[in-house]
């Protein structure tokens, strides 16, 4: 109860201070009168008279007393009498400078003393309610019966019930939150929140630690207004592009909302809005908007009519209109109905044998250090490695190059590469290495091995138990070079590799294969039905074959890891290109006309759970080129679906 009485004292002092400041602004005589008034600006528990007058009298009495003081001051001031007609005839602007934490302020350039200073809290600005009557002309009353501070603004009636920390705006209850707080028996209100209901211009200077407020006093009004009008409600409005729509026909909305004050529309809230509707009838669409001052509009509604005439079904609508790069989730039954059992495009693939493919992927998870694979290169080759540290210690992965010629140096040139630092996420390392390789436009790098020299060609960062790595390099040599893929002691020198043995094959893929690049020319100019290309499917896409140098036997690259597919479609018709996983978890990049499209854009895809839209053509392109390499950690087969689109 003591704190409550102190707050009552502070609010009582507010009205005495407001009357004193008005009198001081009028004439020197009034200033002298104000100087003889009781000092009620600093309420204490020892001021029972002040407490009694504020607590026992109705709020209207306090206003009347305050008005009487102002009237007496005006009667004693000839200056006030002569200025009154001017004030009533035209708007008057007022500027107020308030310094954070200081009681000194400037009103229209004249120094004044405030009953309490402006404050900053959590990067927000707060001003005391006590300064509002005189600086803004906003009436403030203390209602003893409800224990609330009541503020009448141009746009609303605000009631702060202090004991229950309740806030009512035009009778609607809100929570205090960070809107207001009480400190030193003063009610402080957050500046931007208060501005919703008053409409002033404000700026804060961090350097000068001050607030600058600008108001326009409207004649005959109880408060100050900005230089236009009190904040008006924004207007919600929209239009659609047709009177009637067919089933699955796109509905185009044009948002015509605006704010009469020119304020920005901060948010829009649609109800019933749909890109297309797949059943006939009338469907209500509504819109409500909010301006940047938090004022909401009335709800605007319009009935969209759908007639019973087919245009696109739900599956087709997504194929036609979902953005390129989108993963579209679908039920397995729907996917099988639309995308399986469709014509297969003829196998017109060509494997180039110009660049052999050397793959080290077994043991994929190694449990001891040693040679993972080794092969001799003379000319072009692609080096591919994918391994996981299955040991209980950190290790180093390296590709070691040896010049077996004891008389002639040999040159190694790297023309393309993709690599990723060790990670525990298998799909991540395969995806990132593939992206870098597909987009590699590197300046060729060259190293020279002296006669009989052994050196690190690549030495990856140390990786810990459970981490994996994936690397791809295109190299060219001008002589025989032996490349060895080695798991070795962390930080060990190249001279130590002689101590390691060849590790045994443990499934997955290992070997030297006949080629590393597949080109596939597709005639899609006259497609009339959805058709597919199967990648990693033995029936339509043969795996490359080779031999394992360690085991001295034939090897098959199951999944064609390390192979780059270049698919060329000359003069494609209007169509969408979809990727459908059929073998399990998949994540991998495709380069479409020079731009990377992630499939899916984030996370992973599972077989028959959805598809990714890789491309969409309009029928005017001279060609469509897709480049792809199977990413480590992804399962195959996958289908490339070429889905014809009509002019809809």
Rosetta blueprint (number, residue, H / E / L):
1 X L
2 X H
3 X H
4 X H
5 X H
6 X H
7 X H
8 X H
9 X H
10 X H
11 X H
12 X H
13 X H
14 X H
15 X H
16 X H
17 X H
18 X H
19 X H
20 X H
21 X H
22 X H
23 X H
24 X H
25 X H
26 X H
27 X L
28 X H
29 X H
30 X H
31 X H
32 X H
33 X H
34 X H
35 X H
36 X L
37 X L
38 X L
39 X L
40 X L
41 X L
42 X L
43 X L
44 X L
45 X L
46 X L
47 X L
48 X H
49 X H
50 X H
51 X H
52 X H
53 X H
54 X H
55 X H
56 X H
57 X L
58 X L
59 X H
60 X H
61 X H
62 X H
63 X H
64 X H
65 X H
66 X H
67 X H
68 X H
69 X H
70 X H
71 X H
72 X H
73 X H
74 X H
75 X H
76 X L
77 X L
78 X H
79 X H
80 X H
81 X H
82 X H
83 X H
84 X H
85 X H
86 X H
87 X H
88 X H
89 X H
90 X L
91 X L
92 X E
93 X E
94 X E
95 X E
96 X E
97 X E
98 X E
99 X E
100 X E
101 X L
102 X L
103 X L
104 X E
105 X E
106 X E
107 X E
108 X L
109 X L
110 X E
111 X E
112 X E
113 X E
114 X L
115 X L
116 X L
117 X L
118 X E
119 X E
120 X E
121 X E
122 X L
123 X L
124 X E
125 X E
126 X E
127 X E
128 X E
129 X H
130 X H
131 X H
132 X H
133 X H
134 X H
135 X H
136 X L
137 X L
138 X L
139 X E
140 X E
141 X E
142 X E
143 X E
144 X L
145 X L
146 X L
147 X L
148 X E
149 X E
150 X E
151 X E
152 X E
153 X E
154 X L
155 X L
156 X E
157 X E
158 X E
159 X E
160 X E
161 X E
162 X L
163 X L
164 X L
165 X L
166 X E
167 X E
168 X E
169 X E
170 X L
171 X L
172 X E
173 X E
174 X E
175 X E
176 X L
177 X L
178 X L
179 X L
180 X E
181 X E
182 X E
183 X E
184 X L
185 X L
186 X E
187 X E
188 X E
189 X E
190 X E
191 X H
192 X H
193 X H
194 X H
195 X H
196 X H
197 X H
198 X H
199 X L
200 X L
201 X E
202 X E
203 X E
204 X E
205 X E
206 X L
207 X L
208 X L
209 X L
210 X E
211 X E
212 X E
213 X E
214 X E
215 X E
216 X E
217 X E
218 X L
219 X L
220 X L
221 X L
222 X L
223 X L
224 X E
225 X E
226 X L
227 X L
228 X L
229 X L
230 X L
231 X L
232 X L
233 X L
234 X L
235 X E
236 X L
237 X L
238 X E
239 X E
240 X E
241 X L
242 X L
243 X L
244 X E
245 X E
246 X E
247 X E
248 X L
249 X L
250 X L
251 X L
252 X L
253 X E
254 X E
255 X E
256 X L
257 X L
258 X E
259 X L
260 X L
261 X L
262 X L
263 X L
264 X L
265 X E
266 X E
267 X E
268 X E
269 X E
270 X E
271 X E
272 X L
273 X L
274 X L
275 X L
276 X L
277 X L
278 X L
279 X L
280 X L
281 X E
282 X E
283 X E
284 X E
285 X E
286 X E
287 X E
288 X E
289 X E
290 X E
291 X E
292 X L
293 X L
294 X L
295 X L
296 X E
297 X L
298 X L
299 X L
300 X E
301 X E
302 X E
303 X E
304 X E
305 X E
306 X E
307 X E
308 X E
309 X E
310 X E
311 X L
312 X L
313 X L
314 X H
315 X H
316 X H
317 X H
318 X H
319 X H
320 X H
321 X H
322 X L
323 X L
324 X L
325 X L
326 X L
327 X E
328 X E
329 X E
330 X L
331 X L
332 X H
333 X H
334 X H
335 X H
336 X H
337 X H
338 X H
339 X H
340 X L
341 X L
342 X L
343 X E
344 X E
345 X L
346 X L
347 X L
348 X L
349 X E
350 X E
351 X E
352 X E
353 X L
354 X L
355 X L
356 X E
357 X E
358 X E
359 X E
360 X E
361 X E
362 X L
363 X L
364 X L
365 X E
366 X E
367 X L
368 X L
369 X L
370 X E
371 X E
372 X E
373 X E
374 X E
375 X E
376 X E
377 X E
378 X L
379 X L
380 X E
381 X E
382 X E
383 X E
384 X E
385 X E
386 X E
387 X E
388 X E
389 X E
390 X L
391 X L
392 X L
393 X L
394 X L
395 X E
396 X E
397 X E
398 X E
399 X E
400 X E
401 X E
402 X E
403 X L
404 X L
405 X L
406 X L
407 X L
408 X L
409 X L
410 X E
411 X E
412 X E
413 X E
414 X E
415 X E
416 X E
417 X E
418 X E
419 X E
420 X E
421 X E
422 X E
423 X E
424 X L
425 X L
426 X H
427 X H
428 X H
429 X H
430 X H
431 X H
432 X H
433 X H
434 X H
435 X H
436 X H
437 X H
438 X H
439 X L
440 X L
441 X L
442 X L
443 X L
444 X L
445 X E
446 X E
447 X E
448 X E
449 X E
450 X L
451 X L
452 X L
453 X L
454 X E
455 X E
456 X E
457 X E
458 X E
459 X E
460 X L
461 X L
462 X L
463 X E
464 X L
465 X L
466 X L
467 X L
468 X E
469 X E
470 X E
471 X E
472 X E
473 X E
474 X E
475 X E
476 X E
477 X E
478 X L
479 X L
480 X L
481 X E
482 X E
483 X E
484 X E
485 X E
486 X E
487 X E
488 X E
489 X E
490 X L
491 X L
492 X L
493 X L
494 X H
495 X H
496 X H
497 X H
498 X H
499 X H
500 X L
501 X L
502 X E
503 X L
504 X L
505 X L
506 X L
507 X L
508 X L
509 X E
510 X E
511 X E
512 X E
513 X E
514 X L
515 X L
516 X L
517 X E
518 X E
519 X E
520 X E
521 X E
522 X E
523 X L
524 X L
525 X L
526 X L
527 X L
528 X L
529 X L
530 X L
531 X E
532 X E
533 X E
534 X E
535 X E
536 X L
537 X L
538 X L
539 X L
540 X L
541 X L
542 X L
543 X L
544 X L
545 X E
546 X E
547 X E
548 X E
549 X L
550 X L
551 X L
552 X L
553 X E
554 X E
555 X E
556 X E
557 X L
558 X L
559 X L
560 X L
561 X L
562 X L
563 X L
564 X E
565 X E
566 X E
567 X E
568 X E
569 X E
570 X E
571 X L
572 X L
573 X L
574 X E
575 X E
576 X E
577 X E
578 X E
579 X E
580 X E
581 X E
582 X L
583 X L
584 X L
585 X L
586 X E
587 X L
588 X E
589 X E
590 X E
591 X E
592 X E
593 X L
594 X L
595 X E
596 X E
597 X E
598 X E
599 X E
600 X L
601 X L
602 X L
603 X L
604 X L
605 X E
606 X L
607 X L
608 X L
609 X L
610 X E
611 X E
612 X E
613 X E
614 X E
615 X E
616 X E
617 X E
618 X E
619 X L
620 X L
621 X L
622 X L
623 X E
624 X E
625 X E
626 X E
627 X E
628 X E
629 X E
630 X L
631 X L
632 X L
633 X L
634 X L
635 X L
636 X L
637 X L
638 X E
639 X E
640 X E
641 X E
642 X E
643 X E
644 X E
645 X L
646 X L
647 X L
648 X L
